Amino acid sequence: MQKVPVSLWTLLAGLLISAISILIGQNHTLMPVQASLQAPLVDGFFNIMFTIAIALFLVVEGTIVIFLIKYRRRRGDDTDGVPVEGNTALEIFWTAVPTVIVVVLGIYSVDVYNKMGGFEPAGHVHSSAHVAHVSGSAMAATLNDQSASTTEASIGIGGTPNAQGKPADLVVDVKGIQYAWLFNYPESGISAGELHVPVGADVQLNLSADDVIHSFWVPNFRLKQDALPGIATELRFVATKVGTYPVVCAELCGGYHGSMRSQVIVHTPEDYQSWLTENQLAQQQDMHQAVAVNPANLSTSEFLAPHVRDMGISAATLKSLVISH
């Protein structure tokens, strides 16, 4: 029986490994749901790297397993192994192939970064409005502070090549503090502890930090950008899927870094306008004069006073009820 040539075995193994690598690399479920215009670009690059990694894993580990079986020590065989000096052609091959892979991936990554807008983040008016964070049992909170705006050349992810030179549909100032994200909408005067954007809108985030370096990361958008103290950074994106997605700080910023989370809520255009209108009405009070109020420090009458009209009774009646009680 004629022995099958090694070259034929190599060809068959290559075809099998390629099929398995492509099948797994292009059909995995490792990444979260895509929710931005930039996400498919990142996923395409990741899938290619993952496919190559699977192929290399199968080649290396498969070779190890074959050699363990074929060249294992047999019972009673105490002779030395066959002396191997080296193989110049093989060494050139396994040096050249990784070199080509790295160069190709490098060129591809630069192209992806350019299409995402990483090369041309334009200068913009960067607002560093200070907004007090409403949390816990506080009913309303702001502190006297002055907002400052400066025009600075930003670094980060700007508009895509098609959007370069064009103003964004929505601009939001994002400030990172230990341990929260604060969102300010300069055009409407709204301040919030979470990011709200309309689907399909070109959104520009002007990032800043008050204390240490933070990193604004939305996994579903496949976007991440550092917020640096004293240096303006930018993150521009287009959300493509309505839903609620986590915002995570991806830079170790202190003891409670793990709890520095928020969310981005992508609305339909109609729902976004409703949210905008509701919050503009809710924040019509002069926020520079308001102070943090803890309900636990209020008397019963003081706590119920804002709700007297809804209850249909007068303040005097409420006071008498509280006293009699």
N, C-alpha and C positions, 0 to 999 in steps of 0.2 A: 504494500500500500504506500502510495507516494505521500511524503510529508508535506503538509500545508506550509507554504512560504511564510516567513515572519512578516514580510511586507503586507501580505493579505490579512493576517491577523491584526496588524496595526491599523490597516484601513477600516476593517470591520469594527474594531474597538473605537476608532475615532468617530465613525458614523454613529455608533451607539451612544457614546459620551456626548456628542453634539446634540443628539435628539433629546436625551434626558436633561441636559443643561438648559436648552431652549424651552422645553416644556415646563420645567420648574421655574426658571428665571423669569418667564413671561406670564406665569399664571399663579403666582404666590399671593398670599393675603397678609403680607407683613406690614404694609403701609395702611394708614387710616384713610377714610374716604376723601377723595379729592374735592376741594371746595374753593379753589381759586384758579385764575387763568394761568398762573405760574406753576401750579402743581403738576400738570402732565409733563412739563419740561424736566422737572426734577425726577419724576418717576421713570421717565424714559431713560435717563442717565443711570439711575439706580438699577433698573432692570438689566441693562447691559453689563454693569459691573457685577451684579449678582450672578448673571449667566456665566460670565468668565470665571468667577470665583468657584462656582459649582463644578465647571469643567476642570479647573486646576485641582480642586479637591479630589475629584474622581480619579484623575490621572495619578496624582501623588499617592493617595491612599490605596488605590487599586494596584499600583506597582509594588507597594510595600506588602500587600496581602499576597500577591503572586510570588514574590521573592521569598516570603516566609514559608510558603507551601513548597515551591519548587526546589529551593536551596536549603531546606531544613536539614539538620543533622540526622542522618539515619542511624538506627541502632547498630552498634558495633563498628561504626566508621569513626576512627580516631585520626584520620589523615588530615593534613592541612588543606585549607580551601585553595581554589585556583588563584594564583597571584594576578592582580589586575593593576596595571600601571596607569591607566587613564585612557580617555578617548577624546581626542581634540575636537572632532566633529560634533560629538555630543555636547561638550562644554560650550562650544560656539552656539549650538542650537538653543540650549537652555539659558544662555545669556541674551541671545538676540530676540527670542520670542517675548520675554518679559519687557525688554527695552521697547519693542514695537508697541506692545499693549499699553505701556505707560505713556508713550508719546501720543498715541491715538486718543487715549482717554483724556489726556491733558488738553489736546486741541478741542475735543468734544466739550469738555467742561467749560472752556473759555467761551465757546459758542453759546452754550446754555446760559451762562452768566450774563452774556451780552443781551440775549433775547429777553431775559428777566428784567433788564434795566440796571444791571450792576455797574456798568461802565460810565454812565452819564447821569448821576443824580444831580439835578440842577440846583442852583442857589435858590433860596426861598425865604420868605419872612417866617422866622421861627419864633413862636410865642412861647414864653415860659411862665404861663399863668399858674399861680399857686392856688390849688383848690383843696380845701380840707376834705378828708375822707369820711363819709358817713357810714358808720358801722355800729355793731352791737346794739345798745339800747338808746343811742343818741337819736333824738327826734330831728334835729337840724344842726348842721355844723359848718361854720366857716370862720376864718380868722382874718383880721385886718391885714391886708397884704397888697402889694402893688404888682401889677402884671407888667412884664417887660417884653418888648419885641425887638429883635435885632435881625438884620439881614445877614445871613451867613451862608457860605458855601458848604453844602452838606455832603456827608459821605454815607454810603449805604446802597440800598436798592431803590433806584429811581424809576421813572417811567420806561416802558418798553420802547424799542426803536420806533414804533408807530406813534407813541404818545409823547416822545421827547419834544420839549419846547412848548407843549400844551399844558395849560393849568389843569389840575386835578378837579374832578367833580365835587369832591368833599375833602376838606383838610381838617385833621384832628390833631391836637397837641397831646402827646402822651408823656407823662412824667413817671419815672420809677423812683420809689422811695422804699426804705425798709419798713414794712414789707407789703407793698401794695402798688397797683397800677392806677393812676389817676388820668381820666380822659376829659379833655376840655374841647368844646366845639366853638372856636372863636367867632364864627359868623352868627351863631344863634345864641351864644352866651350860656349854653348848657354845660353842666359839669356832671360827670357820672363816674361810677366805679366799675363800669363795664363798657365795652365798645359796641356801638350799634351802627350798622352800615346798611345801605340798600344793595340788593343784589344787582350785579352788572355795572355798578358805579366805579369809576376810577378813584380810589381812595389814597390819600397821602397822609402818612403818620409822621409828625415831627417829634422825634424822640429826644428826651433829655433825662438827666438824673440829678438828684439833689445831694446824694451822699457817696455812694460807691457805684461801681459798674454793675448794671443789670443787663439782661438780655431778653428782648421781647420775642417770644417764639409761639407761633401758631402751627402746630403739627399738620392740621388739615390743609393749611395754605402752603405748606412746605417752605415757609419763610421764617427767617430769624435775623435779628439785627440788635447789636449792642446799644444800650442807652448809656452814654458816657457823661460824667460830670464836666461841665464847661465846654463840651464839644457837641455841636448839633449833628445828629444822624437822622437818616430818612428811611422810611420803608413804604413803598408804593405797591398797591396790588388791586386786583379786581376780583371780588367774590363772585362765584358762579353758582352756588347752591345755597338755598335758604336753609337755615338751621342754626343751632347753637354749638359753638366750638370752643375748646379750652384755650386759654392764654397762659403760658408758663414762663417763669423766669428761668432761663437756661444758664445763668452765670451765678456761681456760688457767691452770695451777697451777705451772708451772716447766719446767725443761729436759727432763724426762722425762714430760711431760704425756701425750704420745701413747701411752705404754706403761701408763698407769694404767687397766687393764682387768680385769674379772673376769667372772663369769657368774652367772646365776640359773637354777637347775635346778628345774623344776616336776615334782613327783612325783605319782603316784597316792597316795591316802591310805595304802594298805598299804606302798608303797615308802618313803614319808616316815617312817612309824613304824619301819621297818627301819633307815633311815639314822639316825634319832634314837637308837635303841637301841644301834647299833654305835658311834656317836660318844660316847655317854654312858659306855660301857664303856672306850673308848679314852682318855677324858680323866678317868678316876677318880683318876689321880695328882694330887698337890698341885701345880697348875700354878704357884703362887707360889714354889715352891722349885726348880723345874726351871731349867736354864740351857741356852743354846744350845750344841750340840755338833757340831763338824765332824768327820765320819768320817776326814778326811785327817790329823787330829791324833791319832788313836787307833792304838795298837799292834794287831797282828793278833789277839792274844788278847782284847784289850778290845773290838775290833770284833765278834768272833764270840761273845763271852760271852753276850749276850742270846739267842743261838740254840742254845746248848749242849743244852738240853733237847730241842728239836726234832730235833737231830742224833743223839740217843741215846747220847751219850758224856759222861763226867764232865769237870769243869773241869780236874782234874789231868792227865787224859789229853790234853786239848786243849793244856795248857801244855807238856807233854812233847813233843808233836808239833811245836809251834811252835819249841821250843828245838832239837830235833834237826834241824829244817829249817834 
